[in-house]
Amino acid sequence: MGRITASTVVAAVLAGIPSAIYGPTTAAPAHTLVVTAYEYAFQAPDSLPAGAVTVRLVNRGRRPHQVVIARLDDTSSLDRVMRSLTADKVRTGGVRWVGGVESAIPGESSETILPLTSGRYVLLCSYDGDNGLAHVSLGMIRPLVVTRGAPATVRSLPAAQTTIELSDYHLGISSPLHGGKQLVRIVNVGEHRHHLIIARIVGDATTDDIMRWDGKSEPAPVQGMSGGAAAMDPGQASVIEMDLKPGRYALACILSNGGGSKLHYLLGMHDEIVVK
Ligand SMILES: [Cu+2]
């Protein structure tokens, strides 16, 4: 996930003031997985039935957090995967990243709807802390068992007005986003892992200002907000509810393919939208 540079930027982006809130979804899957985040652990149930599941991240901490969900391959050892991920090894083998809530800023909650098939999963936060230690290494990792339940495919997701396709390396937005609440489908049609972060653009800042920003200088050209879609492997999809106020927003994927390769937004995976 190109974590070191990427999450430094994310943390900086998320340090801003909330500008939009993701409310409860209007389409209601049968099950909701409530994940509460604080420094540095998650509270969540140990298991839930398969199906299209609403994942709600509630941030009761003082820092921004995320919950990204990985499904273990049937032959993977939970012990090995947990140890590898806790050691901050983004490229841990034997797991498939299915998405999650990219960010919830302190005091807020945010939701995403994911198709979760039965199997073993791990929940984690891949952000870096101020001390250089990843939140996952500080304890923000937790196993989850999904038991047999309803079918869980991309088709079990609720309908959405707008689709955002994540491809290598482009964001394809099917129709304009508008003010207020709306369901948005996020789908990875590429061959690499992607995610989607959303930030409100401050004042007259330009895309160039954002691209040049070091992630910490003030005034920041963007301010963080809750929401977005956490890392998804190719073929994964989720539905998020966005509640947008008028203004300009920056959308981007800041993952990389590892090995020091460029962050995806530098390869064209970003967009600016205007909400009226
Ligand atoms: Cu990407």
Boltz pocket constraint, residues with backbone or C-beta under 6 A from the ligand:
constraints:
  - pocket:
      binder: B
      contacts: [[A, 167], [A, 193], [A, 194], [A, 195], [A, 253], [A, 254], [A, 255], [A, 264], [A, 269]]
      max_distance: 6.0
